[in-house]
Amino acid sequence: MSKTFVVVGGGIAGVKAAESLRADGFTGDIILIGDEPRLPYDRIPLSLEFLAPKTSPIAQNYAEADQRLGLADFTFHDQDWYRDHGIDLRTGVRVEALDPVAHTVRSASGETVRYDKLLLATGSRARRLKTPGPNAGRIKYLRDYADAVELDSLLTEGSSLAVIGAGWIGLEVAASARQRGVDVTVVGRSEIPLVNAVGPELGTEFARLHRENGVDLRLGAQVGDITAGELRLTDGTRVPADTVLAAVGAAPDLELARGAGLATGMGGVLVDAGLRSSDPDIFAAGDIAAAEHPILGVRVRVEHWANARKQPVVAASGMLGRPGEYRDLPYFFTDQFDLGMEYVGYAAGYRRVVFRGDRPGREFIAFWVDAQHRVLAGMNVNVPGVVDDIKALVLSRVPVDPGRLADPRVPLDRLVAG
């Protein structure tokens, strides 16, 4: 009897899982269910290329300067591809219940689908502000294509934007808006942006970048009220705001997992290194996967593109009964103004940050180092072609002399060799 594998989630993780199952020789039925009424697409460009000025280099990664970016520029596959690969794609369908005993999922319309193996790739939703009052409806969010289209229409030259939240999405949109001639204010509760993601040493670099490009950073501040045309902070300060964007983080979509009684923790579904959940027939990948990492020796959950793209390959192998572990180091990137950055590794418990290169000129590498002088993570800023060398340093687990680590004259590959 032919088996049926169901993938819940129409983002990059869901599509990659379907691709991988077919590439690995699965000949049974694949049902891919997504709640957006569109063909699956890449969300990463929404805060970067899509909102950037159409003449900027980053926008031209997808289309010529005289063209307007559209959904087709970052849609993964057309409808024919799903048909040709025998994938039953169901868009605009919200799965509202999962029954592990019966091996079924049920949609909001009441349709029940049975599975032999299931992958949860439900991703995250934008966290919502708890803002009372008649102007709460003025708050915009950025999570899907419709959100991006609305922002694109609002961020016109000479207008004002207030961003609540100084994380990755908030700063990326702030950079895109400034380059479009928008007056931008970013309001963040922490004294340093991105402090939870990259620590104070690198967070200050991003603060400097944004201030040098005309972004008004209001840090250590909180929003008290939203009125027509402005924000009022709790200290009484008024911030101009034709548009208000809330970028206060993402909430992993765990409703199905929790309702089904799967083990959860760390804000995600607890899975082993093969991405198998507490139910042997259910796997999880992407934002919601809190996975045991066989190299780092800890459980890791990362809400970034690389995990969503690469984890489904391992999950698909497990669904087919083959051994496998997700061993990739956490990785993420951003492009803001003239800063292009890639980060790889896991810096939890670091003791210090060592810089190599021209820090004031924003051409450097930063290394997070532990008490034994081992490199835990590295970030290259406008220094291309070094990610593999940084990975090798992290994976080597060998102590490195901080002086040699900081010296650009010492090749990175020589540091691993001692």
ABEGO torsion letter per residue (X at the ends): XBBBBBBBEABAAAAAAAAAAAAAGBABBBBBBBABABBBBBAAAAABAAABBAABAAAAAABBAABBBBAAAABABBAAAAAAAGBBBBBGBBBABBBAAAGBBBBAAGBBBBBABBBBBAEBBBBBBBBBEAAAAABBBBABAAAAAAAAAABBBGBBBBBBEABAAAAAAAAAAAAAGBBBBBBBABABBGAAAAEAAAAAAAAAAAAAAGBBBBBGBBBABBBBGBBBBAAGBBBBBABBBBBAEBBBBAAAAAAAGBBBEGGBBBBBAAGBBABAABBBBEAABBBBBAAAGBBBBBBBAAAAAAAAAAAAAAAAGBBEBBABBBBBBBBBEABBBBBBEBABGBABBBBBEBAAAGBBBBBBBBAAGBBABBBBBGBBGAAAAAAAAAAAGBBBBAAAAABAABBAAAAAAX
